[in-house]
Amino acid sequence: MTVNLPRSSLRAIAWIALAALALALPFIVLLTGQRASGTSFMWDFSMGLGFGALAAAGLQFVLTARFQPITRPYGIDIVYLFHRYFAIGAVALMLGHFAILYIWFEDALGDLNPLTAEWELTMGRIALGAFVLLVITSEFRKTLRIPYELWRYGHIALAIIAFGAAVAHIIGVGHFTAEADKRILWLGVAVSWIGLMVWTRAIRPFRLWHNPWRIVENIPREGGVHSLVLEPLGRGLKNWKPGQFVWLTLGASPFALKEHPFTISTPPEHGPKVTLSIKPLGDFSEWAVHTSPGAKAYLDGPYGAFSIDNDPEAKGFVMIAGGVGITPMMSNIHALQERNDPRPVILIYGNKDWESAHFRHELAKLEETLNLKVVHVLENPPDGWEGETGFIDRKVLADHLPEETRHWPHFLCGPGPLTDAAKSNLLAMGVPLTAIDSEIFDLV
Ligand SMILES: Cc1cc2nc3c(=O)[nH]c(=O)nc-3n(C[C@H](O)[C@H](O)[C@H](O)COP(=O)(O)OP(=O)(O)OC[C@H]3O[C@@H](n4cnc5c(N)ncnc54)[C@H](O)[C@@H]3O)c2cc1C
């Protein structure tokens, strides 16, 4: 039987295979390395855990470098999920490495006092501490009330310290890296990580800095959203698809790492200008919606894979949005309009009240010209409202999604509880998991 996988799936599998190879590499080094004489299984196992941990941690530089060929088959949210779970896995392996040494070979850990301890062991402890801190501050950022910007700078600084210390630890300790070729390999790995850091923190910002954009319009919309229309002063975006997003830097240089992700709410057919529709929710977005035309901006992208273009054979589309999660739907719906695409779209759109339903007038107009059905679901409906009320629950979905839509692509974007509930209801209604795609606006 021949299985015809789409090219994007093949690419996704190929990247996973490459990642597996990168993870296996340290074990190959370990197995082919010169062993210290008289070591036991537990000792070797502990070393294996240490090497595996560093390989898994090193992969994080690749995952967060935002390489478009890597992010395209999965979508950036999935790549960040990989980043999150690989990082937790790496720290678990590191703790295993340390625990085995602590329980069975405590003497090997030497003196704890950094002034008298062997430097390479102190490096190991610094690396472990920094990696643990990286995971704790990321997993519990909101509980610990760490502002996003502070967290981001701290995350980068801790990652540099952790990797520097870990590589110094491996090279300094020298087990399994005693031979010159093994040292060269580890130095090579370290240099590649540094190369990736230089790419993400210096070369890419430099390229963005050379390619600025300008805000040409700031259009207030319903529900407090503002659409910023930007035109490229240099090169426009290349090969973008409806539903994709960019990292926007406004009022700062691209080197300042003050970028925020926003969906391009207009379709590629409206290019080279792009429109970002922003809801004021915090410091940056509050400030961004008041930006005047003429202001300079920098756009890094396009990223993401939340697009009707993923499935050219689809018979129709189901879109379920909450609040500002409507932006990628607008881009996809506008693309269908531009292409005179007659395929049906059912959009189920949840909001607190009628006033906060963004783009409601535009959607009403689009309904007149497109094969589009919009179902507004309001938590607090106005007097006389005859539409759906409450939340987008199983009943709403069952009432508006006929049986024939089950295998259409389903796009979900909005607050976590909304997309989680919609996803489990859709699965229970018989929609295959592969037909459900959700976009997460809250990466950390
Ligand atoms: C793929 C994607 C597409 C998005 N599209 C849109 C859109 O079209 N319209 C829209 O209004 N919003 C969109 N967002 C959300 C938008 O990025 C955040 O609301 C904005 O960054 C909040 O920043 P703030 O300083 O105003 O708020 P804050 O109060 O500082 O942050 C609120 C939350 O936003 C997230 N956040 C903050 N800064 C960043 C950052 N630099 N990078 C990543 N996440 C951050 C954090 O989870 C934070 O807890 C999108 C997010 C993602 C991930």
The ligand as an SDF file (V2000), in Angstrom:
LIG
                    3D

 53 58  0  0  0  0  0  0  0  0999 V2000
    1.0440   33.8140   16.9990 C   0  0  0  0  0  0  0  0  0  0  0  0
    0.4250   34.9950   17.7210 C   0  0  0  0  0  0  0  0  0  0  0  0
   -0.4040   35.8510   17.0300 C   0  0  0  0  0  0  0  0  0  0  0  0
   -1.0010   36.9540   17.6880 C   0  0  0  0  0  0  0  0  0  0  0  0
   -1.8220   37.7760   16.9910 N   0  0  0  0  0  0  0  0  0  0  0  0
   -2.4140   38.8190   17.6090 C   0  0  0  0  0  0  0  0  0  0  0  0
   -3.2810   39.7060   16.8930 C   0  0  0  0  0  0  0  0  0  0  0  0
   -3.5100   39.5740   15.6920 O   0  0  0  0  0  0  0  0  0  0  0  0
   -3.8460   40.7310   17.5850 N   0  0  0  0  0  0  0  0  0  0  0  0
   -3.6100   40.9260   18.9250 C   0  0  0  0  0  0  0  0  0  0  0  0
   -4.1530   41.8840   19.4960 O   0  0  0  0  0  0  0  0  0  0  0  0
   -2.8070   40.0880   19.6250 N   0  0  0  0  0  0  0  0  0  0  0  0
   -2.1930   39.0500   19.0060 C   0  0  0  0  0  0  0  0  0  0  0  0
   -1.3510   38.2330   19.7120 N   0  0  0  0  0  0  0  0  0  0  0  0
   -1.1380   38.4790   21.1530 C   0  0  0  0  0  0  0  0  0  0  0  0
   -0.1130   39.6120   21.3370 C   0  0  0  0  0  0  0  0  0  0  0  0
    1.1640   39.1950   20.8900 O   0  0  0  0  0  0  0  0  0  0  0  0
   -0.0030   39.9560   22.8350 C   0  0  0  0  0  0  0  0  0  0  0  0
   -1.2700   40.3970   23.2720 O   0  0  0  0  0  0  0  0  0  0  0  0
    0.9790   41.0780   23.0580 C   0  0  0  0  0  0  0  0  0  0  0  0
    2.2850   40.6470   22.7630 O   0  0  0  0  0  0  0  0  0  0  0  0
    0.8650   41.4840   24.5110 C   0  0  0  0  0  0  0  0  0  0  0  0
    1.9160   42.3550   24.8660 O   0  0  0  0  0  0  0  0  0  0  0  0
    1.6470   43.5700   25.8920 P   0  0  0  0  0  0  0  0  0  0  0  0
    2.9420   44.1320   26.3300 O   0  0  0  0  0  0  0  0  0  0  0  0
    0.6560   44.5000   25.3190 O   0  0  0  0  0  0  0  0  0  0  0  0
    0.9050   42.8490   27.1010 O   0  0  0  0  0  0  0  0  0  0  0  0
    1.5020   42.1670   28.3980 P   0  0  0  0  0  0  0  0  0  0  0  0
    0.5270   42.4020   29.5000 O   0  0  0  0  0  0  0  0  0  0  0  0
    2.9380   42.5050   28.6000 O   0  0  0  0  0  0  0  0  0  0  0  0
    1.4540   40.6350   27.9670 O   0  0  0  0  0  0  0  0  0  0  0  0
    0.2540   39.9000   27.9550 C   0  0  0  0  0  0  0  0  0  0  0  0
    0.6430   38.4810   27.5500 C   0  0  0  0  0  0  0  0  0  0  0  0
    1.0380   38.4890   26.1700 O   0  0  0  0  0  0  0  0  0  0  0  0
    2.1840   37.6250   25.9720 C   0  0  0  0  0  0  0  0  0  0  0  0
    3.3070   38.4490   25.4980 N   0  0  0  0  0  0  0  0  0  0  0  0
    3.7060   39.6430   25.9570 C   0  0  0  0  0  0  0  0  0  0  0  0
    4.7720   40.1010   25.2830 N   0  0  0  0  0  0  0  0  0  0  0  0
    5.0510   39.1420   24.3760 C   0  0  0  0  0  0  0  0  0  0  0  0
    6.0710   39.0100   23.4000 C   0  0  0  0  0  0  0  0  0  0  0  0
    7.0060   39.9470   23.2070 N   0  0  0  0  0  0  0  0  0  0  0  0
    6.0940   37.8700   22.6620 N   0  0  0  0  0  0  0  0  0  0  0  0
    5.1760   36.8910   22.8500 C   0  0  0  0  0  0  0  0  0  0  0  0
    4.1780   36.9760   23.7470 N   0  0  0  0  0  0  0  0  0  0  0  0
    4.1240   38.0700   24.5040 C   0  0  0  0  0  0  0  0  0  0  0  0
    2.5170   37.0220   27.3190 C   0  0  0  0  0  0  0  0  0  0  0  0
    1.8970   35.7570   27.4120 O   0  0  0  0  0  0  0  0  0  0  0  0
    1.8820   37.9630   28.3090 C   0  0  0  0  0  0  0  0  0  0  0  0
    1.5110   37.3300   29.4910 O   0  0  0  0  0  0  0  0  0  0  0  0
   -0.7420   37.1640   19.0700 C   0  0  0  0  0  0  0  0  0  0  0  0
    0.1130   36.2780   19.7550 C   0  0  0  0  0  0  0  0  0  0  0  0
    0.6790   35.2260   19.0950 C   0  0  0  0  0  0  0  0  0  0  0  0
    1.5960   34.2940   19.8420 C   0  0  0  0  0  0  0  0  0  0  0  0
  1  2  1  0
  2  3  1  0
  2 52  2  0
  3  4  2  0
  4  5  1  0
  4 50  1  0
  5  6  2  0
  6  7  1  0
  6 13  1  0
  7  8  2  0
  7  9  1  0
  9 10  1  0
 10 11  2  0
 10 12  1  0
 12 13  2  0
 13 14  1  0
 14 15  1  0
 14 50  1  0
 15 16  1  0
 16 17  1  0
 16 18  1  0
 18 19  1  0
 18 20  1  0
 20 21  1  0
 20 22  1  0
 22 23  1  0
 23 24  1  0
 24 25  2  0
 24 26  1  0
 24 27  1  0
 27 28  1  0
 28 29  2  0
 28 30  1  0
 28 31  1  0
 31 32  1  0
 32 33  1  0
 33 34  1  0
 33 48  1  0
 34 35  1  0
 35 36  1  0
 35 46  1  0
 36 37  1  0
 36 45  1  0
 37 38  2  0
 38 39  1  0
 39 40  1  0
 39 45  2  0
 40 41  1  0
 40 42  2  0
 42 43  1  0
 43 44  2  0
 44 45  1  0
 46 47  1  0
 46 48  1  0
 48 49  1  0
 50 51  2  0
 51 52  1  0
 52 53  1  0
M  END
$$$$
